[in-house]
Amino acid sequence: MDNKIIIMGIQGCGKGTQSAKLVEDFGLTPVGVGDMFRWLAKNNTTIGRKMKEAMARGELVDDQTVFDVVKWRLDLHDWDKGLLLDGFPRNEKQRRWLFEENNYKFDHVLYIDIPDERIVVERMLARGRADDNEAAIKVRIGEYRRETEPTLAAYEKAGLLRTVNGIGTVDEVYARILAALGWKKA
């Protein structure tokens, strides 16, 4: 089975829900960049302190720090049945770093597509997070469209891209994901 996957999609597309199902059904090791950052910050590591300081200044974590954390995690090779990378790469620079500069190999890039922006806004508002107001959501959607979506063409050219429609029930979307990956649930 092809077992190293990058999962992509705009916030609110169902990545977390679908990732959990893939992890449970196929024994993949979840590698969530956001989760790693939160752990590093919570445990007051050197990198975690550096990240918290940047965020307190309203800045993004610098690329080199992101690269260092991702490289450390991927180089552990602690997965038996495969891995599911979520939250990276988010832009062309990160994609080039992962695939071209460091020659990491992935079998699939799974893209959960929600073409109707209104559905994304509705889903994100329904989550009830403090930072989920319509104006902030639209800013994040714009950032995603500018920064992340352009990487899809490179994945498609490399034959890695598996796009699924993210509109429907959890089970409907999951069935589309399995079909796109060519996997069958045991």
N, C-alpha and C positions, 0 to 999 in steps of 0.2 A: 504494500500500500504506500502511495506517496504520502508522506507524513509531516512535512514541514510547510506550514501555512502562515501567511500574513493575512490578517483579516482587516478590512477597511470598510469605511462607510461613515457618513456624516453622523454627528451626535443625534441620538434618537432613532437610528435606523434599526436597532435591535442587536447590535454587535455583542453586547454583554450577555443577553439571553441566549443567542445562538452559539456563542463561544462556550458557555456553560454546558449546553447540550452536546457539542462536539467533544469537549473534554470528558464528560461523563460517559458518553457512548463509545468513544474510541481510545480513551486512555491518554489523550494528548496532554502534554505539560503546558499549562498556560503561562505565557511570558507577557505580562502586561507592563508596559513602560510606566504608565501612571501609577500602578500598584507599587512598582519598585521605588519610584520617587517618594511616594507617601511613606513607605517603610523606612527608607533612608532618612527622611526628615523626622519621622516619629522617634526613631532610635538615635537621633542626634549624632549621626556619623559625620565625618568631615565633609563629605559631599552633600549630605543632607543639610548641614548648616549653611554651606555655600548656596544651595538651592533656595533655602528659606530666606536668606539675605537678598538674593536677586528678586524673589517674588515680593518681598516686603517693599522693595524699591519700585515695584510695578513692572519689572523686567521679566523677560522670558529666560529660562535657563539656557546658558550659552551652549552652542553646538558641541564644543569639545567635551563638556561635562556629560551631555546626552550620549555622545559617542562612547565615552569611557564606561558609562553605566551599561549600555547595551552590549558593548564588546565583552565586558566582564561577565555578564549574564549568559550570553550566547556561548562563550568559550568554556563554560562549565560542562557543556554536553551531558547534562543530567536527565535526559529524557530517554525513555525506553521505546515508547511507541510513537514518538513524534512530538512536535511542539506547535503551539498556536501563538504567534506574535501579534500583539495588539498595541496600537498607539505609536508605532514606528514602522517604517519611515513616514513622516508627515509632509515632506516636501522633496523637491528634486535633489537638493544638496544631500539630504539624508539618504535618499535612494541610491545616489551615486556612491556615497560612502559605504553603504551596506553591500551593494552588488559589485561595483567596479573597483573600489579601492581596497576592500577587504575580502572580496570574492566569496561572500557567504552564499550558500545555495538554498533556495526554497523551491518547493514543488508546485505551489499554487499561491496566487494572490486572490483571495476571495473578497469581492466587492459587493456589499449589500447596497443596492441602489434604491433611493427614494426620490424619484424625479419631481414629485410635487412638493414644493417648499412648504405649502400650507400644512401638509401632514406632519412634516418635521417639526414645525412650530407647535402644532397641537400636541404631539407626543412629548415634546420637551416641557411644555407648560404643565402637562398632566403629571410629570414626575415630581413637581413641587419643590424643586431646589431653590434656595434663596437667590441664586444668580440667574435663574431662568425666568426672565421677563422678556416680553416680545422684542424689545429693542436690542437687548443683549444677545438674544438668540439670533436675530438677523445679522448682527455683526459677526458672530461665530460662523454662521452659514456662509457669509461672504468670504471670510478668511479661509474656510475649508475649500470653497470653490476656487479661490485664487491659488492657494498653496498646495493642496493635496490632490485635487482632481487632475491637474496636469500630469501627475506621475502615472496615471492609468495608461496613457498611450505607450509608455516605455514597457510596462508590464505586458500589454497586449502584443507589442512587437516581439517580446521575448517568449511569447506563447504561454505565459503564466496566468493571465487574467481570466478569472471565472466570475462573471457578473450575474447576480441574481436579483430579481425583483423583490424588494423588501416590504411590499404592501400585501397584507393578508394576515391570517392568524399565525401564531408562532409555529404551529405544525406545518402549515402550508409553506411558509418560508423555509423551514428546516428541510422539507422534502425537496424543494428546489435546490438547496445547498448540496444535499447528498447527491442529487442528480448531476449537478454541475461538477462536483468532485469525482463522480463515478464511484461513489462509495455506497455500500449497503449496510444498514444497521443489523447487527447480529441478532 
